[in-house]
Amino acid sequence: MLAAVALLALLGPWLAPHSPTEVVGRPYAAPGHGLLGTDQLGRDVLSRVLHGGRAVVLTAAATTGVGAVLGAVVGLTAALAAVRRPWLDSLIMRPLDALLAIPPLLLLLLFLSAAPGRWAIAAAVVMISLPLSARVVRAAAGPVTRRTHVEAAIARGERLPWLVVRELLPFVAGPLLADAAVRFVLSIYLVAAAGFLGLGTGTADWGVQIADALPGAQLQPWALATPVLCVAVLAVAANVLSDELSRRSRGLQA
């Protein structure tokens, strides 16, 4: 389901019957004039929804991936540091704990107030995801660092990249992927929230469409319900994927 909705969002611009800015009829036309009718300016609702998903999905996927990779590196490094240098583990993780104290939406607004636009959204979402992923990886890698093969690799003087990639990463990949699916949901919400507030990517993404449709929701409910439903389906599908990955990860570790 997640793949189907994401694929529809990515291919939407080629499937849409009209441009997202093209006026195709009278304002607030009911379904029948187009599959979902028209919005407050007479633009085709279906076409706007199909065009609006790509920016949200691509931005959320990219920021989730970057946040997961950086979080994995930081978390694994902290776990290895805890073996012989506990002070270094604290030095790495305490600033991330402080960052977690900032509400995600507030951190997003701080970035957007400094430089509104796509890059500010991406930077904010990465900064929000990184400490969360790092804590998950740090917790998963802690018991692994006490295993014989890791202690042997440390004793023979293997370098940090080897220890991270060869000795630890295979054992934390499952929890990391499950957490990344949850982070993807958070990223979707944050990107859509930025668009809803008028501080988004500059395109008519789902967040922008929700904000535009609110005043006329009683006249044209589909213009509001459709982008909301798309965000909700993505979130539910990603959560289901996270649960499945977590279950399989526990099965492999058992």
Buried (B, 14 or more C-beta within 10 A) or exposed (E): EBEEBBEBBBEBBEEBEBBBEEBBEEBBBEEEBBBBBBBBEBBBBBBBBBBBBBBBBBBBBBBBBBBBBBBBBBBBBBBBBBBEEEEBBBEBBEEBEEBBEBEBBEBBBEBBEEEBBBEBBBBBBBBBBBBBBBBBBBEBBBEBBEEEEBEEBBEEEBEEEEBBEEBBBEBBBBBBBBBBBBBBBBBBBBBBBBBBBEBBBEBBBBBBBBBBBEEBEEBBEBBBBBBBBBBEBBBBBBBEBBEEBBEEBEEEEE
